[in-house]
Amino acid sequence: MDWKIKKNTKGLKGEIEVPPDKSISHRSVILGALANAKCHVSNFLFSDDCIRTLEAFRAMGIRIDQEGANITVFGKGLRGLKSPLDALCLGNSGTSMRVLSGVLAGQNFGTIL
């Protein structure tokens, strides 16, 4: 197969959709929850690990809406998290455990992970 490349004087323009990513999905929920704003996330990865992170933040009072593969996180700021009623079940999610440990260390309430 031969390829011919021609110079484009108009620049490069377009959009691509990349596969969902576990690390980005975790962090988008965490950072979105700690922001003082709404955070829209497209193409969220709904793996068991990422769902555990979603559920943990919901248990701490963060509203998270889902529409298809997209979510909206309604952040409440760094001090907007509430003490969960029960232990946060993170399953086998090492990322959730590590990152939430850091986030929760700065809160004014105790939590069992």
PAPA-9651 format. One line per field, with one value per residue (C-alpha): residue number from 1; residue in one letter; y, x, z. Coordinates in steps of 0.1 Angstrom, whole numbers. Each point is the difference from the previous one (the first is absolute). Layout:
BEGIN
pos <- NUM  ... .
code <- a  ... .
py <- Y  ... .
px <- X  ... .
pz <- Z  ... .
//
This chain:
BEGIN
pos <- 1  2  3  4  5  6  7  8  9  10  11  12  13  14  15  16  17  18  19  20  21  22  23  24  25  26  27  28  29  30  31  32  33  34  35  36  37  38  39  40  41  42  43  44  45  46  47  48  49  50  51  52  53  54  55  56  57  58  59  60  61  62  63  64  65  66  67  68  69  70  71  72  73  74  75  76  77  78  79  80  81  82  83  84  85  86  87  88  89  90  91  92  93  94  95  96  97  98  99  100  101  102  103  104  105  106  107  108  109  110  111  112  113 .
code <- m  d  w  k  i  k  k  n  t  k  g  l  k  g  e  i  e  v  p  p  d  k  s  i  s  h  r  s  v  i  l  g  a  l  a  n  a  k  c  h  v  s  n  f  l  f  s  d  d  c  i  r  t  l  e  a  f  r  a  m  g  i  r  i  d  q  e  g  a  n  i  t  v  f  g  k  g  l  r  g  l  k  s  p  l  d  a  l  c  l  g  n  s  g  t  s  m  r  v  l  s  g  v  l  a  g  q  n  f  g  t  i  l .
py <- 0  34  31  35  29  34  33  14  38  3  -17  -32  -1  -27  -21  -35  -21  -20  -30  6  0  -13  25  30  -12  -4  34  18  -11  9  34  8  -7  23  28  28  -6  -25  -24  -17  -32  -17  -36  -10  -36  -19  -27  -14  21  33  -8  -5  35  14  -17  12  36  -4  -14  32  22  7  -1  -19  -3  -25  2  -28  -1  36  12  34  5  28  11  14  12  -14  3  -10  -37  -15  -29  -32  -19  -33  -12  8  -33  3  -36  -8  35  9  34  9  -11  20  32  1  -5  32  19  -12  7  37  -2  8  -35  -35  -27  -37  -12 .
px <- 0  14  -8  1  2  -10  6  -31  0  -32  13  -12  -34  -23  -11  7  -15  26  -9  -9  29  -1  25  -16  -35  11  16  -28  -24  24  10  -36  -13  27  -7  -26  -17  -17  24  -12  19  -4  7  3  13  -26  23  -4  29  -14  -36  15  14  -33  -19  25  -5  -38  1  18  -28  13  -27  11  -24  5  -13  13  38  1  -1  -5  17  -15  30  -3  36  28  -21  -33  2  -22  8  -14  -25  18  35  10  2  28  1  34  6  35  -3  -31  16  32  -16  -29  24  17  -33  -15  31  -8  -37  -15  -16  12  -7  4  13 .
pz <- 0  -10  20  -13  24  -12  18  14  0  21  31  17  15  14  29  11  28  20  21  36  25  36  14  -16  10  37  1  -18  28  28  -15  -10  35  15  -24  6  -33  -22  -18  -32  -9  -34  -7  37  6  20  13  35  13  -14  12  35  -1  -13  28  27  -10  -2  36  10  -14  -35  -27  -31  -30  -28  -36  -21  1  14  36  17  34  21  20  35  6  21  33  -16  6  28  23  -16  21  -6  -9  -36  -19  -26  -10  -15  -13  10  -17  19  33  -6  -13  24  29  -9  -6  32  21  -3  10  34  4  3  -27  -2  -34 .
//
